[in-house]
Amino acid sequence: MSPVDKLKLKNISLILVLLVLSFFPFLPGLRAPFFYDDHNTIVLNPAVRAPESYWDFFTKPETFSSDRARMFRPLTMLSLALSWRVFEERMLGWRMLGLLTHLLCVVLVYVLIQALGGSRFLAFVVALFFGIHPSRVSAVIYLSARSELFASCFYLLSFLLFLWSMTKRIKTQEIFLGLSSLICFWLGLLSKDIAITLPLVLTLERAIFRRTDKKSIYWLLVFWANAGIYFLIRKILSVYSFFPEARPRPVLENLLIQARMIVYYLRWLIFPLHPSFEINFSPAGGFELGLSIIFLLAMVGSGIYLSTKYRSRLGFFVVSFFIILSPSSSLIPLVVEGNIIRAYLAGITVFLLLGEFISRIYFWGFKKLSLTCGALVIACFFSLSLDWARKWQTPIKLWRETVKNFPGHSRAHNNLGLLLERAGNFEQAEREYYLALKADPKNASALGNYARRLLANGEFSRSELYFIKSLQLEPFNCITRINYSQLLITTNRLEEAKELLLEVDFCPGYEPELENQRQRVKTLLSVP
């Protein structure tokens, strides 16, 4: 067997080991039920369950969700529609597609690290950490996170194809690989907008490693031009994302929150303890905020220094970490402050840092120490991932973990309350709604839910007060109107109930309930 064949065999063997080890941590959660945004995006979304035309996903951003939220992720939505057609509510099929995408990402990370000059040992360690880290669990099991998986997969593939195209001297091979890379870039953009950062990362890679020849500059210009075309398409479609008109918080306040959020991502990627589905930070000042900003500036400065002074691979990934996170963790205020899923791709930086540490110890001659440290980290990541995947079988546990770690997270308390109420635990549900309002008195959904529990308890006056507050914040919240109309019927104010229900004509997922309530009021009014 030639040396080349031996090298290929070693790589194939290591890839098989990576695939096997990266498969098992997710098994407990593969049959978990639909969760949270899955209901709006999939279960209640007619565009997914019974699409009039698959082309609508590319031309009508409102098909993203049953509540007509406008997001441009047509490839992801197309995959969800096809999955519903094939699997319907058989959860194993849904999750296997996400898991297979994740396994492909693991292989791409292994190949990419070597393409950027890393040793086979380093590439294996980094790819294994990427494959089994607990932060991967939510990305694989949460169906609404499929956009993150798809975008990351095409991002890595596009990056790799670009690197290969730059090494080809035969023009046809260069063009084929370059165009393939560009196609993958577009597939990433059509999955989720984090892929828009790829041209900047490619430019950074060329600049750091002094590879800015005419061929590189030409292809970089092609990528930047296509990024501009993508922005133009979004503008034509008037898509909510980069610069939303209705901002959930001021830009500067969001930037300060995101500084703490990124520090949290880094901490959790290194020490993945106390998992939460969503992350919530209130604006903070003083010592804590100052320390976060100083740490992040030091990290960015170190990355730039290592990149410019030593042409360091680690420096490149450190700077790339902030570039990749920029669409979701910078100036642009999003409704959800933070979610560890957003660090799925950017997390490679932390895994490279850990891998470099273990690799250096190994090549300095401390092989037993290096392997022992690596085995301990792998065992910890593996066991924590298994535990987090098990909790996905029971959604109540996910929200309990979240409110335990972030007691002031109003939305999490409200969501936990809904699940408890559906499980028949009314007393605890009411308490969670109360805690949600204590954390955020302007949470319209929690106001409506708390009012519903007061109505069930016969506290009509207090219930109506909360219903009115909820509708002042969200005048066309269909569920609140249906519940409020029940109070009006109970107190024999039928004309008010009729007027309340006729003022709304959009009730995603609850059209039968709205129509039934209208018919009930009509019937009661017809009785002498």
PEVENGI-V24430 format. One record per backbone hydrogen bond with DSSP energy under -1.0 kcal/mol. NH is the residue of the N-H (numbers start at 1). CO is the residue of the C=O. Records with the same first field share a line. If there is no record, write none. Layout:
NH = CO  CO
This chain:
6 = 2
7 = 3
8 = 4
9 = 5
10 = 6
11 = 7
12 = 8
13 = 9
14 = 10
15 = 11
16 = 12
17 = 13
18 = 14
19 = 15
20 = 16
21 = 17
22 = 18
24 = 20
26 = 23
27 = 24
29 = 26
30 = 27
32 = 29
38 = 35
39 = 36
41 = 37
42 = 38
43 = 38
44 = 39
48 = 45
49 = 45
50 = 46
56 = 53
57 = 54
58 = 55
60 = 56
63 = 60
64 = 61
66 = 40
68 = 65
71 = 61
73 = 71
75 = 190
77 = 73
78 = 74
79 = 75
80 = 76
81 = 77
82 = 78
83 = 79
84 = 80
85 = 81
86 = 82
87 = 83
88 = 84
90 = 87
91 = 89
95 = 91
96 = 92
97 = 93
98 = 94
99 = 95
100 = 96
101 = 97
102 = 98
103 = 99
104 = 100
105 = 101
106 = 102
107 = 103
108 = 104
109 = 105
110 = 106
111 = 107
112 = 108
113 = 109
114 = 110
115 = 111
116 = 112
117 = 114
118 = 113
123 = 119
124 = 120
125 = 121
126 = 122
127 = 123
128 = 124
129 = 125
130 = 126
131 = 127
132 = 128
133 = 129
136 = 133
137 = 134
140 = 136
141 = 137
142 = 138
145 = 142
146 = 143
149 = 145
150 = 146
151 = 147
152 = 148
153 = 149
154 = 150
155 = 151
156 = 152
157 = 153
158 = 154
159 = 155
160 = 156
161 = 157
162 = 158
163 = 159
164 = 160
165 = 161
166 = 162
167 = 164
174 = 170
175 = 171
176 = 172
177 = 173
178 = 174
179 = 175
180 = 176
181 = 177
182 = 178
183 = 179
184 = 180
185 = 181
186 = 182
187 = 183
188 = 184
189 = 185
190 = 186
191 = 188
192 = 188
195 = 192
196 = 193
197 = 194
198 = 195
201 = 197
202 = 198
203 = 199
204 = 200
205 = 201
206 = 202
207 = 203
208 = 204
209 = 205
210 = 207
211 = 206
213 = 211
217 = 213
218 = 214
219 = 215
220 = 216
221 = 217
222 = 218
223 = 219
224 = 220
225 = 221
226 = 222
227 = 223
228 = 224
229 = 225
230 = 226
231 = 227
232 = 228
233 = 229
234 = 230
235 = 231
236 = 232
237 = 233
239 = 234
254 = 250
255 = 251
256 = 252
257 = 253
258 = 254
259 = 255
260 = 256
261 = 257
262 = 258
263 = 259
264 = 260
265 = 261
266 = 262
267 = 263
268 = 264
269 = 265
270 = 266
271 = 267
273 = 271
279 = 338
290 = 286
291 = 287
292 = 288
293 = 289
294 = 290
295 = 291
296 = 292
297 = 293
298 = 294
299 = 295
300 = 296
301 = 297
302 = 298
303 = 299
304 = 300
305 = 301
306 = 302
307 = 303
308 = 304
309 = 305
310 = 306
312 = 306
316 = 312
317 = 313
318 = 314
319 = 315
320 = 316
321 = 317
322 = 318
323 = 319
324 = 320
325 = 321
328 = 325
329 = 325
342 = 339
343 = 340
344 = 341
347 = 343
348 = 345
349 = 346
351 = 347
352 = 348
353 = 349
354 = 350
355 = 351
356 = 352
357 = 353
358 = 354
359 = 355
360 = 356
361 = 357
362 = 358
363 = 359
364 = 360
365 = 362
366 = 361
367 = 365
370 = 366
371 = 367
372 = 368
373 = 369
374 = 370
375 = 371
376 = 372
377 = 373
378 = 374
379 = 375
380 = 376
381 = 377
382 = 378
383 = 379
384 = 380
385 = 381
386 = 382
387 = 383
388 = 384
389 = 385
390 = 386
391 = 387
393 = 390
394 = 391
397 = 394
399 = 395
400 = 396
401 = 397
402 = 398
403 = 399
404 = 400
405 = 401
406 = 402
409 = 406
410 = 408
413 = 409
414 = 410
415 = 411
416 = 412
417 = 413
418 = 414
419 = 415
420 = 416
421 = 417
422 = 418
423 = 419
424 = 421
425 = 420
426 = 424
429 = 425
430 = 426
431 = 427
432 = 428
433 = 429
434 = 430
435 = 431
436 = 432
437 = 433
438 = 434
439 = 435
440 = 436
443 = 440
444 = 442
447 = 443
448 = 444
449 = 445
450 = 446
451 = 447
452 = 448
453 = 449
454 = 450
455 = 451
456 = 452
457 = 453
458 = 455
459 = 454
460 = 458
463 = 459
464 = 460
465 = 461
466 = 462
467 = 463
468 = 464
469 = 465
470 = 466
471 = 467
472 = 468
473 = 469
474 = 470
477 = 474
481 = 477
482 = 478
483 = 479
484 = 480
485 = 481
486 = 482
487 = 483
488 = 484
489 = 485
490 = 486
491 = 487
492 = 489
493 = 488
497 = 493
498 = 494
499 = 495
500 = 496
501 = 497
502 = 498
503 = 499
510 = 507
514 = 510
515 = 511
516 = 512
517 = 513
518 = 514
519 = 515
520 = 516
521 = 517
522 = 518
523 = 519
524 = 520
525 = 521
526 = 522
